[in-house]
Amino acid sequence: MLPINADTNEKRDSCPIRNVLANLNGKWQPLILLALEDGPQRFNQLKRLIGDITQRVLTETLRTLERDGYITRTVQPTSPVRVDYELTDLGQALLSVMKPMVFWANDAYPAVRTARATYDAARA
């Protein structure tokens, strides 16, 4: 098993698992990466593709994904200015390992719903 214990701040801050996964732990990151799978997208295209994400959350998540090297942001000097977001090689690699989990989540959803209903009924 990979080392996951971090009993000091120094260990926590230098743990590659914690550092990388910390910015991939929400629901928006995988959805944005999936939305970029077929090529560059503009901000509003991403917002439409995802649907229920706020402008603020999309902006923050895109910045985090860009900072970590998963996407690039390219500004085209047109009028009006055009900004495109695109997966990097690192983003493509991440998506390739993330997609099996996405397919699994889709397939497992009925079982998860049943388990939740059973759990909730037992505690009602």
Backbone as XML, in Angstrom:
<?xml version="1.0"?>
<chain id="A" units="angstrom">
  <residue number="1" name="MET">
    <atom name="N" x="0.840" y="-1.181" z="0.000"/>
    <atom name="CA" x="0.000" y="0.000" z="0.000"/>
    <atom name="C" x="0.888" y="1.248" z="0.000"/>
  </residue>
  <residue number="2" name="LEU">
    <atom name="N" x="0.468" y="2.228" z="-0.724"/>
    <atom name="CA" x="1.207" y="3.491" z="-0.752"/>
    <atom name="C" x="1.108" y="4.173" z="0.607"/>
  </residue>
  <residue number="3" name="PRO">
    <atom name="N" x="2.141" y="4.926" z="1.001"/>
    <atom name="CA" x="2.095" y="5.603" z="2.302"/>
    <atom name="C" x="1.084" y="6.744" z="2.277"/>
  </residue>
  <residue number="4" name="ILE">
    <atom name="N" x="0.113" y="6.680" z="3.175"/>
    <atom name="CA" x="-0.914" y="7.723" z="3.236"/>
    <atom name="C" x="-0.929" y="8.435" z="4.580"/>
  </residue>
  <residue number="5" name="ASN">
    <atom name="N" x="-0.121" y="7.955" z="5.527"/>
    <atom name="CA" x="-0.083" y="8.556" z="6.846"/>
    <atom name="C" x="0.693" y="9.862" z="6.791"/>
  </residue>
  <residue number="6" name="ALA">
    <atom name="N" x="0.134" y="10.877" z="7.414"/>
    <atom name="CA" x="0.823" y="12.164" z="7.508"/>
    <atom name="C" x="0.575" y="12.704" z="8.907"/>
  </residue>
  <residue number="7" name="ASP">
    <atom name="N" x="1.440" y="12.323" z="9.828"/>
    <atom name="CA" x="1.245" y="12.719" z="11.216"/>
    <atom name="C" x="1.946" y="14.027" z="11.574"/>
  </residue>
  <residue number="8" name="THR">
    <atom name="N" x="2.560" y="14.669" z="10.586"/>
    <atom name="CA" x="3.140" y="15.996" z="10.801"/>
    <atom name="C" x="2.756" y="16.885" z="9.620"/>
  </residue>
  <residue number="9" name="ASN">
    <atom name="N" x="2.835" y="18.174" z="9.839"/>
    <atom name="CA" x="2.547" y="19.117" z="8.753"/>
    <atom name="C" x="3.524" y="18.950" z="7.601"/>
  </residue>
  <residue number="10" name="GLU">
    <atom name="N" x="4.778" y="18.665" z="7.917"/>
    <atom name="CA" x="5.793" y="18.491" z="6.874"/>
    <atom name="C" x="5.463" y="17.293" z="5.989"/>
  </residue>
  <residue number="11" name="LYS">
    <atom name="N" x="5.074" y="16.183" z="6.615"/>
    <atom name="CA" x="4.694" y="15.001" z="5.836"/>
    <atom name="C" x="3.441" y="15.267" z="5.008"/>
  </residue>
  <residue number="12" name="ARG">
    <atom name="N" x="2.495" y="15.955" z="5.602"/>
    <atom name="CA" x="1.260" y="16.280" z="4.877"/>
    <atom name="C" x="1.555" y="17.141" z="3.657"/>
  </residue>
  <residue number="13" name="ASP">
    <atom name="N" x="2.372" y="18.152" z="3.843"/>
    <atom name="CA" x="2.665" y="19.085" z="2.752"/>
    <atom name="C" x="3.514" y="18.468" z="1.642"/>
  </residue>
  <residue number="14" name="SER">
    <atom name="N" x="4.273" y="17.432" z="1.966"/>
    <atom name="CA" x="5.130" y="16.823" z="0.951"/>
    <atom name="C" x="4.563" y="15.517" z="0.397"/>
  </residue>
  <residue number="15" name="CYS">
    <atom name="N" x="3.389" y="15.129" z="0.827"/>
    <atom name="CA" x="2.781" y="13.882" z="0.357"/>
    <atom name="C" x="2.238" y="14.060" z="-1.062"/>
  </residue>
  <residue number="16" name="PRO">
    <atom name="N" x="2.788" y="13.342" z="-2.049"/>
    <atom name="CA" x="2.316" y="13.515" z="-3.426"/>
    <atom name="C" x="0.857" y="13.114" z="-3.598"/>
  </residue>
  <residue number="17" name="ILE">
    <atom name="N" x="0.422" y="12.092" z="-2.909"/>
    <atom name="CA" x="-0.966" y="11.635" z="-3.040"/>
    <atom name="C" x="-1.920" y="12.721" z="-2.568"/>
  </residue>
  <residue number="18" name="ARG">
    <atom name="N" x="-1.664" y="13.254" z="-1.387"/>
    <atom name="CA" x="-2.531" y="14.312" z="-0.848"/>
    <atom name="C" x="-2.483" y="15.575" z="-1.719"/>
  </residue>
  <residue number="19" name="ASN">
    <atom name="N" x="-1.289" y="15.927" z="-2.183"/>
    <atom name="CA" x="-1.142" y="17.144" z="-2.978"/>
    <atom name="C" x="-1.860" y="17.066" z="-4.315"/>
  </residue>
  <residue number="20" name="VAL">
    <atom name="N" x="-1.749" y="15.948" z="-4.995"/>
    <atom name="CA" x="-2.377" y="15.819" z="-6.309"/>
    <atom name="C" x="-3.884" y="15.626" z="-6.168"/>
  </residue>
  <residue number="21" name="LEU">
    <atom name="N" x="-4.294" y="14.716" z="-5.290"/>
    <atom name="CA" x="-5.724" y="14.420" z="-5.172"/>
    <atom name="C" x="-6.519" y="15.553" z="-4.538"/>
  </residue>
  <residue number="22" name="ALA">
    <atom name="N" x="-5.872" y="16.413" z="-3.784"/>
    <atom name="CA" x="-6.580" y="17.513" z="-3.132"/>
    <atom name="C" x="-7.319" y="18.401" z="-4.127"/>
  </residue>
  <residue number="23" name="ASN">
    <atom name="N" x="-6.770" y="18.562" z="-5.320"/>
    <atom name="CA" x="-7.410" y="19.420" z="-6.321"/>
    <atom name="C" x="-8.257" y="18.640" z="-7.323"/>
  </residue>
  <residue number="24" name="LEU">
    <atom name="N" x="-8.421" y="17.355" z="-7.076"/>
    <atom name="CA" x="-9.241" y="16.531" z="-7.972"/>
    <atom name="C" x="-10.388" y="15.876" z="-7.229"/>
  </residue>
  <residue number="25" name="ASN">
    <atom name="N" x="-10.705" y="16.363" z="-6.049"/>
    <atom name="CA" x="-11.654" y="15.679" z="-5.188"/>
    <atom name="C" x="-13.100" y="16.134" z="-5.312"/>
  </residue>
  <residue number="26" name="GLY">
    <atom name="N" x="-13.392" y="17.088" z="-6.141"/>
    <atom name="CA" x="-14.758" y="17.560" z="-6.269"/>
    <atom name="C" x="-15.474" y="16.928" z="-7.444"/>
  </residue>
  <residue number="27" name="LYS">
    <atom name="N" x="-16.730" y="17.285" z="-7.594"/>
    <atom name="CA" x="-17.483" y="16.741" z="-8.731"/>
    <atom name="C" x="-17.213" y="17.522" z="-10.010"/>
  </residue>
  <residue number="28" name="TRP">
    <atom name="N" x="-16.742" y="18.755" z="-9.883"/>
    <atom name="CA" x="-16.607" y="19.603" z="-11.066"/>
    <atom name="C" x="-15.375" y="19.277" z="-11.887"/>
  </residue>
  <residue number="29" name="GLN">
    <atom name="N" x="-14.272" y="18.929" z="-11.243"/>
    <atom name="CA" x="-13.029" y="18.675" z="-11.968"/>
    <atom name="C" x="-13.203" y="17.575" z="-13.017"/>
  </residue>
  <residue number="30" name="PRO">
    <atom name="N" x="-13.731" y="16.399" z="-12.650"/>
    <atom name="CA" x="-13.915" y="15.368" z="-13.682"/>
    <atom name="C" x="-14.875" y="15.794" z="-14.782"/>
  </residue>
  <residue number="31" name="LEU">
    <atom name="N" x="-15.928" y="16.522" z="-14.426"/>
    <atom name="CA" x="-16.889" y="16.953" z="-15.442"/>
    <atom name="C" x="-16.260" y="17.925" z="-16.428"/>
  </residue>
  <residue number="32" name="ILE">
    <atom name="N" x="-15.432" y="18.830" z="-15.928"/>
    <atom name="CA" x="-14.748" y="19.775" z="-16.818"/>
    <atom name="C" x="-13.772" y="19.038" z="-17.731"/>
  </residue>
  <residue number="33" name="LEU">
    <atom name="N" x="-12.999" y="18.114" z="-17.165"/>
    <atom name="CA" x="-12.059" y="17.345" z="-17.983"/>
    <atom name="C" x="-12.800" y="16.549" z="-19.054"/>
  </residue>
  <residue number="34" name="LEU">
    <atom name="N" x="-13.922" y="15.947" z="-18.685"/>
    <atom name="CA" x="-14.720" y="15.203" z="-19.664"/>
    <atom name="C" x="-15.262" y="16.130" z="-20.750"/>
  </residue>
  <residue number="35" name="ALA">
    <atom name="N" x="-15.666" y="17.333" z="-20.356"/>
    <atom name="CA" x="-16.192" y="18.296" z="-21.330"/>
    <atom name="C" x="-15.114" y="18.739" z="-22.315"/>
  </residue>
  <residue number="36" name="LEU">
    <atom name="N" x="-13.857" y="18.682" z="-21.903"/>
    <atom name="CA" x="-12.758" y="19.095" z="-22.771"/>
    <atom name="C" x="-12.180" y="17.931" z="-23.578"/>
  </residue>
  <residue number="37" name="GLU">
    <atom name="N" x="-12.712" y="16.747" z="-23.383"/>
    <atom name="CA" x="-12.171" y="15.556" z="-24.040"/>
    <atom name="C" x="-12.178" y="15.675" z="-25.564"/>
  </residue>
  <residue number="38" name="ASP">
    <atom name="N" x="-13.191" y="16.274" z="-26.134"/>
    <atom name="CA" x="-13.323" y="16.333" z="-27.587"/>
    <atom name="C" x="-12.648" y="17.544" z="-28.215"/>
  </residue>
  <residue number="39" name="GLY">
    <atom name="N" x="-11.943" y="18.335" z="-27.408"/>
    <atom name="CA" x="-11.229" y="19.472" z="-27.969"/>
    <atom name="C" x="-11.478" y="20.743" z="-27.185"/>
  </residue>
  <residue number="40" name="PRO">
    <atom name="N" x="-10.846" y="21.831" z="-27.634"/>
    <atom name="CA" x="-10.946" y="23.104" z="-26.919"/>
    <atom name="C" x="-12.392" y="23.579" z="-26.803"/>
  </residue>
  <residue number="41" name="GLN">
    <atom name="N" x="-12.662" y="24.244" z="-25.678"/>
    <atom name="CA" x="-13.989" y="24.803" z="-25.436"/>
    <atom name="C" x="-13.823" y="26.213" z="-24.865"/>
  </residue>
  <residue number="42" name="ARG">
    <atom name="N" x="-14.785" y="27.039" z="-25.182"/>
    <atom name="CA" x="-14.829" y="28.369" z="-24.580"/>
    <atom name="C" x="-15.555" y="28.269" z="-23.244"/>
  </residue>
  <residue number="43" name="PHE">
    <atom name="N" x="-15.409" y="29.291" z="-22.431"/>
    <atom name="CA" x="-15.981" y="29.305" z="-21.089"/>
    <atom name="C" x="-17.480" y="29.022" z="-21.120"/>
  </residue>
  <residue number="44" name="ASN">
    <atom name="N" x="-18.217" y="29.775" z="-21.935"/>
    <atom name="CA" x="-19.671" y="29.601" z="-21.961"/>
    <atom name="C" x="-20.084" y="28.249" z="-22.539"/>
  </residue>
  <residue number="45" name="GLN">
    <atom name="N" x="-19.266" y="27.697" z="-23.442"/>
    <atom name="CA" x="-19.544" y="26.351" z="-23.945"/>
    <atom name="C" x="-19.412" y="25.337" z="-22.811"/>
  </residue>
  <residue number="46" name="LEU">
    <atom name="N" x="-18.375" y="25.487" z="-22.002"/>
    <atom name="CA" x="-18.197" y="24.604" z="-20.858"/>
    <atom name="C" x="-19.368" y="24.733" z="-19.887"/>
  </residue>
  <residue number="47" name="LYS">
    <atom name="N" x="-19.770" y="25.960" z="-19.632"/>
    <atom name="CA" x="-20.885" y="26.202" z="-18.708"/>
    <atom name="C" x="-22.156" y="25.535" z="-19.226"/>
  </residue>
  <residue number="48" name="ARG">
    <atom name="N" x="-22.409" y="25.640" z="-20.519"/>
    <atom name="CA" x="-23.600" y="25.002" z="-21.107"/>
    <atom name="C" x="-23.500" y="23.479" z="-21.066"/>
  </residue>
  <residue number="49" name="LEU">
    <atom name="N" x="-22.321" y="22.951" z="-21.362"/>
    <atom name="CA" x="-22.138" y="21.500" z="-21.351"/>
    <atom name="C" x="-22.380" y="20.907" z="-19.965"/>
  </residue>
  <residue number="50" name="ILE">
    <atom name="N" x="-21.908" y="21.603" z="-18.936"/>
    <atom name="CA" x="-22.043" y="21.093" z="-17.571"/>
    <atom name="C" x="-23.425" y="21.422" z="-17.008"/>
  </residue>
  <residue number="51" name="GLY">
    <atom name="N" x="-23.894" y="22.609" z="-17.271"/>
    <atom name="CA" x="-25.262" y="22.958" z="-16.899"/>
    <atom name="C" x="-25.411" y="23.606" z="-15.539"/>
  </residue>
  <residue number="52" name="ASP">
    <atom name="N" x="-25.232" y="22.859" z="-14.469"/>
    <atom name="CA" x="-25.572" y="23.362" z="-13.141"/>
    <atom name="C" x="-24.395" y="23.939" z="-12.359"/>
  </residue>
  <residue number="53" name="ILE">
    <atom name="N" x="-23.345" y="24.322" z="-13.030"/>
    <atom name="CA" x="-22.188" y="24.928" z="-12.365"/>
    <atom name="C" x="-22.315" y="26.440" z="-12.433"/>
  </residue>
  <residue number="54" name="THR">
    <atom name="N" x="-21.970" y="27.118" z="-11.343"/>
    <atom name="CA" x="-22.030" y="28.578" z="-11.349"/>
    <atom name="C" x="-20.803" y="29.140" z="-12.067"/>
  </residue>
  <residue number="55" name="GLN">
    <atom name="N" x="-20.910" y="30.380" z="-12.494"/>
    <atom name="CA" x="-19.796" y="31.027" z="-13.179"/>
    <atom name="C" x="-18.582" y="31.112" z="-12.264"/>
  </residue>
  <residue number="56" name="ARG">
    <atom name="N" x="-18.804" y="31.447" z="-10.994"/>
    <atom name="CA" x="-17.714" y="31.567" z="-10.033"/>
    <atom name="C" x="-17.003" y="30.231" z="-9.825"/>
  </residue>
  <residue number="57" name="VAL">
    <atom name="N" x="-17.769" y="29.167" z="-9.642"/>
    <atom name="CA" x="-17.169" y="27.846" z="-9.414"/>
    <atom name="C" x="-16.427" y="27.371" z="-10.661"/>
  </residue>
  <residue number="58" name="LEU">
    <atom name="N" x="-16.998" y="27.616" z="-11.840"/>
    <atom name="CA" x="-16.325" y="27.224" z="-13.074"/>
    <atom name="C" x="-15.002" y="27.973" z="-13.215"/>
  </residue>
  <residue number="59" name="THR">
    <atom name="N" x="-15.017" y="29.262" z="-12.951"/>
    <atom name="CA" x="-13.796" y="30.073" z="-13.033"/>
    <atom name="C" x="-12.732" y="29.557" z="-12.076"/>
  </residue>
  <residue number="60" name="GLU">
    <atom name="N" x="-13.108" y="29.324" z="-10.823"/>
    <atom name="CA" x="-12.148" y="28.844" z="-9.821"/>
    <atom name="C" x="-11.600" y="27.470" z="-10.187"/>
  </residue>
  <residue number="61" name="THR">
    <atom name="N" x="-12.463" y="26.589" z="-10.655"/>
    <atom name="CA" x="-12.036" y="25.235" z="-10.991"/>
    <atom name="C" x="-11.121" y="25.241" z="-12.207"/>
  </residue>
  <residue number="62" name="LEU">
    <atom name="N" x="-11.442" y="26.054" z="-13.200"/>
    <atom name="CA" x="-10.566" y="26.167" z="-14.372"/>
    <atom name="C" x="-9.185" y="26.686" z="-13.969"/>
  </residue>
  <residue number="63" name="ARG">
    <atom name="N" x="-9.144" y="27.659" z="-13.074"/>
    <atom name="CA" x="-7.854" y="28.197" z="-12.618"/>
    <atom name="C" x="-7.038" y="27.126" z="-11.901"/>
  </residue>
  <residue number="64" name="THR">
    <atom name="N" x="-7.702" y="26.332" z="-11.073"/>
    <atom name="CA" x="-7.005" y="25.263" z="-10.352"/>
    <atom name="C" x="-6.479" y="24.212" z="-11.322"/>
  </residue>
  <residue number="65" name="LEU">
    <atom name="N" x="-7.300" y="23.823" z="-12.291"/>
    <atom name="CA" x="-6.868" y="22.836" z="-13.280"/>
    <atom name="C" x="-5.726" y="23.373" z="-14.137"/>
  </residue>
  <residue number="66" name="GLU">
    <atom name="N" x="-5.758" y="24.658" z="-14.447"/>
    <atom name="CA" x="-4.668" y="25.272" z="-15.214"/>
    <atom name="C" x="-3.396" y="25.337" z="-14.368"/>
  </residue>
  <residue number="67" name="ARG">
    <atom name="N" x="-3.528" y="25.718" z="-13.121"/>
    <atom name="CA" x="-2.372" y="25.819" z="-12.221"/>
    <atom name="C" x="-1.668" y="24.475" z="-12.072"/>
  </residue>
  <residue number="68" name="ASP">
    <atom name="N" x="-2.444" y="23.411" z="-12.005"/>
    <atom name="CA" x="-1.865" y="22.080" z="-11.839"/>
    <atom name="C" x="-1.409" y="21.460" z="-13.156"/>
  </residue>
  <residue number="69" name="GLY">
    <atom name="N" x="-1.622" y="22.150" z="-14.266"/>
    <atom name="CA" x="-1.093" y="21.697" z="-15.547"/>
    <atom name="C" x="-1.986" y="20.761" z="-16.339"/>
  </residue>
  <residue number="70" name="TYR">
    <atom name="N" x="-3.263" y="20.639" z="-15.955"/>
    <atom name="CA" x="-4.177" y="19.730" z="-16.653"/>
    <atom name="C" x="-4.820" y="20.377" z="-17.879"/>
  </residue>
  <residue number="71" name="ILE">
    <atom name="N" x="-4.928" y="21.696" z="-17.861"/>
    <atom name="CA" x="-5.521" y="22.417" z="-18.992"/>
    <atom name="C" x="-4.682" y="23.645" z="-19.309"/>
  </residue>
  <residue number="72" name="THR">
    <atom name="N" x="-4.862" y="24.151" z="-20.518"/>
    <atom name="CA" x="-4.259" y="25.429" z="-20.892"/>
    <atom name="C" x="-5.387" y="26.408" z="-21.184"/>
  </residue>
  <residue number="73" name="ARG">
    <atom name="N" x="-5.077" y="27.655" z="-20.989"/>
    <atom name="CA" x="-5.997" y="28.751" z="-21.286"/>
    <atom name="C" x="-5.314" y="29.603" z="-22.337"/>
  </residue>
  <residue number="74" name="THR">
    <atom name="N" x="-5.957" y="29.706" z="-23.507"/>
    <atom name="CA" x="-5.371" y="30.455" z="-24.611"/>
    <atom name="C" x="-6.274" y="31.630" z="-24.945"/>
  </residue>
  <residue number="75" name="VAL">
    <atom name="N" x="-5.691" y="32.824" z="-24.924"/>
    <atom name="CA" x="-6.429" y="34.045" z="-25.253"/>
    <atom name="C" x="-6.133" y="34.405" z="-26.702"/>
  </residue>
  <residue number="76" name="GLN">
    <atom name="N" x="-7.191" y="34.497" z="-27.512"/>
    <atom name="CA" x="-7.061" y="34.894" z="-28.914"/>
    <atom name="C" x="-7.322" y="36.403" z="-29.005"/>
  </residue>
  <residue number="77" name="PRO">
    <atom name="N" x="-6.415" y="37.168" z="-29.579"/>
    <atom name="CA" x="-6.574" y="38.627" z="-29.644"/>
    <atom name="C" x="-7.560" y="39.060" z="-30.730"/>
  </residue>
  <residue number="78" name="THR">
    <atom name="N" x="-8.802" y="38.648" z="-30.560"/>
    <atom name="CA" x="-9.848" y="39.039" z="-31.497"/>
    <atom name="C" x="-10.753" y="40.049" z="-30.822"/>
  </residue>
  <residue number="79" name="SER">
    <atom name="N" x="-11.724" y="40.521" z="-31.533"/>
    <atom name="CA" x="-12.698" y="41.438" z="-30.946"/>
    <atom name="C" x="-14.087" y="40.830" z="-31.114"/>
  </residue>
  <residue number="80" name="PRO">
    <atom name="N" x="-14.735" y="40.387" z="-30.049"/>
    <atom name="CA" x="-14.256" y="40.373" z="-28.671"/>
    <atom name="C" x="-13.192" y="39.302" z="-28.468"/>
  </residue>
  <residue number="81" name="VAL">
    <atom name="N" x="-12.489" y="39.413" z="-27.362"/>
    <atom name="CA" x="-11.420" y="38.472" z="-27.044"/>
    <atom name="C" x="-12.004" y="37.064" z="-26.918"/>
  </residue>
  <residue number="82" name="ARG">
    <atom name="N" x="-11.316" y="36.095" z="-27.480"/>
    <atom name="CA" x="-11.746" y="34.697" z="-27.402"/>
    <atom name="C" x="-10.784" y="33.941" z="-26.482"/>
  </residue>
  <residue number="83" name="VAL">
    <atom name="N" x="-11.333" y="33.219" z="-25.535"/>
    <atom name="CA" x="-10.534" y="32.428" z="-24.605"/>
    <atom name="C" x="-10.951" y="30.971" z="-24.746"/>
  </residue>
  <residue number="84" name="ASP">
    <atom name="N" x="-9.969" y="30.117" z="-25.026"/>
    <atom name="CA" x="-10.219" y="28.685" z="-25.161"/>
    <atom name="C" x="-9.500" y="27.921" z="-24.060"/>
  </residue>
  <residue number="85" name="TYR">
    <atom name="N" x="-10.135" y="26.862" z="-23.598"/>
    <atom name="CA" x="-9.550" y="25.947" z="-22.615"/>
    <atom name="C" x="-9.373" y="24.600" z="-23.289"/>
  </residue>
  <residue number="86" name="GLU">
    <atom name="N" x="-8.214" y="23.967" z="-23.028"/>
    <atom name="CA" x="-7.894" y="22.718" z="-23.703"/>
    <atom name="C" x="-7.089" y="21.827" z="-22.764"/>
  </residue>
  <residue number="87" name="LEU">
    <atom name="N" x="-7.278" y="20.526" z="-22.898"/>
    <atom name="CA" x="-6.502" y="19.577" z="-22.114"/>
    <atom name="C" x="-5.041" y="19.586" z="-22.543"/>
  </residue>
  <residue number="88" name="THR">
    <atom name="N" x="-4.150" y="19.493" z="-21.578"/>
    <atom name="CA" x="-2.727" y="19.299" z="-21.859"/>
    <atom name="C" x="-2.469" y="17.790" z="-21.943"/>
  </residue>
  <residue number="89" name="ASP">
    <atom name="N" x="-1.242" y="17.419" z="-22.218"/>
    <atom name="CA" x="-0.883" y="16.001" z="-22.199"/>
    <atom name="C" x="-1.128" y="15.405" z="-20.814"/>
  </residue>
  <residue number="90" name="LEU">
    <atom name="N" x="-0.803" y="16.174" z="-19.780"/>
    <atom name="CA" x="-1.049" y="15.714" z="-18.410"/>
    <atom name="C" x="-2.550" y="15.552" z="-18.153"/>
  </residue>
  <residue number="91" name="GLY">
    <atom name="N" x="-3.340" y="16.476" z="-18.666"/>
    <atom name="CA" x="-4.794" y="16.372" z="-18.542"/>
    <atom name="C" x="-5.347" y="15.167" z="-19.286"/>
  </residue>
  <residue number="92" name="GLN">
    <atom name="N" x="-4.810" y="14.907" z="-20.463"/>
    <atom name="CA" x="-5.220" y="13.715" z="-21.233"/>
    <atom name="C" x="-4.884" y="12.446" z="-20.456"/>
  </residue>
  <residue number="93" name="ALA">
    <atom name="N" x="-3.695" y="12.416" z="-19.858"/>
    <atom name="CA" x="-3.283" y="11.243" z="-19.077"/>
    <atom name="C" x="-4.200" y="11.055" z="-17.876"/>
  </residue>
  <residue number="94" name="LEU">
    <atom name="N" x="-4.528" y="12.147" z="-17.196"/>
    <atom name="CA" x="-5.448" y="12.070" z="-16.062"/>
    <atom name="C" x="-6.807" y="11.557" z="-16.507"/>
  </residue>
  <residue number="95" name="LEU">
    <atom name="N" x="-7.300" y="12.094" z="-17.603"/>
    <atom name="CA" x="-8.607" y="11.679" z="-18.104"/>
    <atom name="C" x="-8.614" y="10.189" z="-18.458"/>
  </residue>
  <residue number="96" name="SER">
    <atom name="N" x="-7.506" y="9.686" z="-18.974"/>
    <atom name="CA" x="-7.457" y="8.270" z="-19.350"/>
    <atom name="C" x="-7.574" y="7.350" z="-18.137"/>
  </residue>
  <residue number="97" name="VAL">
    <atom name="N" x="-7.084" y="7.784" z="-16.984"/>
    <atom name="CA" x="-7.254" y="6.960" z="-15.782"/>
    <atom name="C" x="-8.558" y="7.267" z="-15.057"/>
  </residue>
  <residue number="98" name="MET">
    <atom name="N" x="-9.109" y="8.429" z="-15.308"/>
    <atom name="CA" x="-10.358" y="8.826" z="-14.663"/>
    <atom name="C" x="-11.583" y="8.221" z="-15.359"/>
  </residue>
  <residue number="99" name="LYS">
    <atom name="N" x="-11.495" y="8.040" z="-16.666"/>
    <atom name="CA" x="-12.660" y="7.560" z="-17.416"/>
    <atom name="C" x="-13.168" y="6.199" z="-16.954"/>
  </residue>
  <residue number="100" name="PRO">
    <atom name="N" x="-12.308" y="5.230" z="-16.624"/>
    <atom name="CA" x="-12.860" y="3.977" z="-16.107"/>
    <atom name="C" x="-13.704" y="4.179" z="-14.847"/>
  </residue>
  <residue number="101" name="MET">
    <atom name="N" x="-13.295" y="5.104" z="-13.977"/>
    <atom name="CA" x="-14.086" y="5.383" z="-12.781"/>
    <atom name="C" x="-15.412" y="6.046" z="-13.149"/>
  </residue>
  <residue number="102" name="VAL">
    <atom name="N" x="-15.388" y="6.912" z="-14.156"/>
    <atom name="CA" x="-16.609" y="7.564" z="-14.618"/>
    <atom name="C" x="-17.581" y="6.518" z="-15.175"/>
  </residue>
  <residue number="103" name="PHE">
    <atom name="N" x="-17.070" y="5.598" z="-16.000"/>
    <atom name="CA" x="-17.930" y="4.531" z="-16.525"/>
    <atom name="C" x="-18.452" y="3.646" z="-15.399"/>
  </residue>
  <residue number="104" name="TRP">
    <atom name="N" x="-17.585" y="3.356" z="-14.425"/>
    <atom name="CA" x="-18.016" y="2.558" z="-13.287"/>
    <atom name="C" x="-19.125" y="3.275" z="-12.525"/>
  </residue>
  <residue number="105" name="ALA">
    <atom name="N" x="-18.971" y="4.578" z="-12.285"/>
    <atom name="CA" x="-19.987" y="5.347" z="-11.564"/>
    <atom name="C" x="-21.324" y="5.289" z="-12.290"/>
  </residue>
  <residue number="106" name="ASN">
    <atom name="N" x="-21.291" y="5.412" z="-13.592"/>
    <atom name="CA" x="-22.522" y="5.340" z="-14.380"/>
    <atom name="C" x="-23.181" y="3.971" z="-14.235"/>
  </residue>
  <residue number="107" name="ASP">
    <atom name="N" x="-22.381" y="2.914" z="-14.314"/>
    <atom name="CA" x="-22.915" y="1.559" z="-14.202"/>
    <atom name="C" x="-23.359" y="1.224" z="-12.782"/>
  </residue>
  <residue number="108" name="ALA">
    <atom name="N" x="-22.665" y="1.746" z="-11.778"/>
    <atom name="CA" x="-22.957" y="1.429" z="-10.383"/>
    <atom name="C" x="-24.090" y="2.260" z="-9.802"/>
  </residue>
  <residue number="109" name="TYR">
    <atom name="N" x="-24.501" y="3.291" z="-10.500"/>
    <atom name="CA" x="-25.497" y="4.215" z="-9.957"/>
    <atom name="C" x="-26.772" y="3.525" z="-9.464"/>
  </residue>
  <residue number="110" name="PRO">
    <atom name="N" x="-27.376" y="2.583" z="-10.200"/>
    <atom name="CA" x="-28.580" y="1.923" z="-9.665"/>
    <atom name="C" x="-28.317" y="1.202" z="-8.338"/>
  </residue>
  <residue number="111" name="ALA">
    <atom name="N" x="-27.190" y="0.539" z="-8.220"/>
    <atom name="CA" x="-26.865" y="-0.154" z="-6.970"/>
    <atom name="C" x="-26.633" y="0.833" z="-5.834"/>
  </residue>
  <residue number="112" name="VAL">
    <atom name="N" x="-26.006" y="1.950" z="-6.126"/>
    <atom name="CA" x="-25.775" y="2.978" z="-5.111"/>
    <atom name="C" x="-27.104" y="3.567" z="-4.658"/>
  </residue>
  <residue number="113" name="ARG">
    <atom name="N" x="-27.991" y="3.859" z="-5.598"/>
    <atom name="CA" x="-29.320" y="4.384" z="-5.239"/>
    <atom name="C" x="-30.070" y="3.405" z="-4.349"/>
  </residue>
  <residue number="114" name="THR">
    <atom name="N" x="-30.008" y="2.112" z="-4.682"/>
    <atom name="CA" x="-30.673" y="1.091" z="-3.876"/>
    <atom name="C" x="-30.065" y="1.031" z="-2.477"/>
  </residue>
  <residue number="115" name="ALA">
    <atom name="N" x="-28.734" y="1.060" z="-2.399"/>
    <atom name="CA" x="-28.065" y="1.027" z="-1.099"/>
    <atom name="C" x="-28.439" y="2.242" z="-0.255"/>
  </residue>
  <residue number="116" name="ARG">
    <atom name="N" x="-28.507" y="3.397" z="-0.858"/>
    <atom name="CA" x="-28.894" y="4.613" z="-0.126"/>
    <atom name="C" x="-30.319" y="4.516" z="0.388"/>
  </residue>
  <residue number="117" name="ALA">
    <atom name="N" x="-31.212" y="4.039" z="-0.469"/>
    <atom name="CA" x="-32.624" y="3.908" z="-0.055"/>
    <atom name="C" x="-32.754" y="2.911" z="1.103"/>
  </residue>
  <residue number="118" name="THR">
    <atom name="N" x="-32.037" y="1.814" z="1.021"/>
    <atom name="CA" x="-32.069" y="0.812" z="2.091"/>
    <atom name="C" x="-31.520" y="1.400" z="3.390"/>
  </residue>
  <residue number="119" name="TYR">
    <atom name="N" x="-30.422" y="2.093" z="3.301"/>
    <atom name="CA" x="-29.811" y="2.731" z="4.468"/>
    <atom name="C" x="-30.768" y="3.741" z="5.089"/>
  </residue>
  <residue number="120" name="ASP">
    <atom name="N" x="-31.334" y="4.623" z="4.246"/>
    <atom name="CA" x="-32.239" y="5.655" z="4.743"/>
    <atom name="C" x="-33.494" y="5.049" z="5.374"/>
  </residue>
  <residue number="121" name="ALA">
    <atom name="N" x="-34.049" y="3.999" z="4.782"/>
    <atom name="CA" x="-35.250" y="3.348" z="5.307"/>
    <atom name="C" x="-34.969" y="2.705" z="6.660"/>
  </residue>
  <residue number="122" name="ALA">
    <atom name="N" x="-33.786" y="2.137" z="6.829"/>
    <atom name="CA" x="-33.423" y="1.489" z="8.096"/>
    <atom name="C" x="-33.257" y="2.500" z="9.215"/>
  </residue>
  <residue number="123" name="ARG">
    <atom name="N" x="-32.971" y="3.739" z="8.875"/>
    <atom name="CA" x="-32.745" y="4.779" z="9.891"/>
    <atom name="C" x="-33.923" y="5.728" z="10.060"/>
  </residue>
  <residue number="124" name="ALA">
    <atom name="N" x="-34.991" y="5.482" z="9.345"/>
    <atom name="CA" x="-36.153" y="6.370" z="9.432"/>
    <atom name="C" x="-37.014" y="6.049" z="10.655"/>
  </residue>
</chain>
